């Protein structure tokens, strides 16, 4: 009986530890994502308007276009894709969708 209580107590400790580790991981992951988004905002705010940029999205799509601006109100990054033209051709991407943004040079000067 005593051995049974010892084993059941040990198993419950392992279960509690694994649940707490999972909660801790989720919390750290969430904090990392917020820090990364803040770093990305700072990087985006340094971009000059009308710069040619390349966006890498979290779904691994690459979008190239002309930087139109950043909206702090809804946290969106506006670009005009290179292959699209027209009045309403610009697209907005939420900062949480973006993996990386960089300025690119399409032709040498």
C-alpha positions in Angstrom: 0.0 0.0 0.0 2.8 2.4 0.9 4.6 1.6 -2.4 1.4 2.3 -4.3 1.0 5.7 -2.6 4.6 6.5 -3.4 4.3 5.6 -7.0 1.0 7.5 -7.4 2.5 10.5 -5.7 5.5 10.4 -8.0 3.2 10.1 -11.1 1.1 13.1 -10.0 4.3 15.2 -9.6 5.4 14.3 -13.1 2.0 15.3 -14.5 2.0 18.6 -12.6 5.5 19.4 -13.7 4.7 18.6 -17.4 1.6 20.9 -17.3 3.5 23.7 -15.7 6.3 23.3 -18.3 3.8 23.5 -21.1 2.2 26.6 -19.6 5.7 28.2 -19.2 6.6 27.4 -22.8 3.4 28.9 -24.1 4.0 32.1 -22.0 7.7 32.4 -23.2 6.6 31.8 -26.8 4.0 34.5 -26.6 6.5 36.9 -25.1 9.0 36.1 -27.8 6.5 36.8 -30.5 5.6 40.2 -29.0 9.3 41.1 -28.7 9.9 40.1 -32.3 6.9 42.1 -33.5 8.2 45.2 -31.7 11.7 44.7 -33.3 10.0 44.3 -36.7 8.0 47.6 -36.2 11.2 49.4 -35.4 12.8 48.1 -38.5 9.8 49.0 -40.7 9.6 52.5 -39.3 13.2 53.2 -40.6 12.2 52.3 -44.2 11.9 55.2 -46.7 8.6 55.4 -48.5 8.6 54.1 -52.1 11.5 51.8 -51.3 11.4 48.4 -53.0 11.0 45.7 -50.3 10.8 42.0 -50.0 8.4 40.5 -47.5 8.8 37.0 -46.2 5.5 35.8 -44.7 5.1 33.2 -42.0 3.5 30.9 -44.5 6.8 31.1 -46.5 5.4 33.2 -49.4 7.6 35.9 -50.7 6.0 39.2 -51.8 8.0 41.9 -53.5 6.7 45.4 -53.9 7.0 49.1 -53.2 6.6 50.2 -49.6 3.6 52.4 -49.2 3.6 52.9 -45.4 2.9 51.5 -42.0 -0.3 52.1 -40.1 0.1 52.1 -36.3 -3.7 52.1 -35.9 -4.3 48.6 -37.2 -0.6 47.4 -37.2 -0.5 46.9 -41.0 2.3 47.1 -43.5 1.2 48.5 -46.9 2.9 47.6 -50.1 2.1 47.9 -53.8 3.2 44.5 -55.3 5.5 44.7 -58.3 3.2 42.7 -60.6 0.0 44.6 -59.8 -1.1 48.0 -61.1 -4.1 50.2 -60.5 -5.8 52.4 -57.9 -6.7 49.7 -55.4 -3.8 47.3 -56.1 -2.0 47.9 -52.8 -2.1 45.2 -50.1 -1.8 45.3 -46.4 -0.2 42.6 -44.2 -0.6 42.4 -40.5 2.7 42.6 -38.5 1.9 39.2 -37.0 1.9 37.6 -40.5 5.4 38.9 -41.4 8.5 36.8 -40.8 11.0 39.3 -42.2 11.2 42.5 -44.3 14.1 43.8 -46.2 14.9 46.5 -48.8 16.0 45.1 -52.1 17.8 46.6 -55.1 16.3 45.4 -58.4 18.9 47.0 -60.7 22.3 48.4 -60.1 22.8 52.2 -60.2 
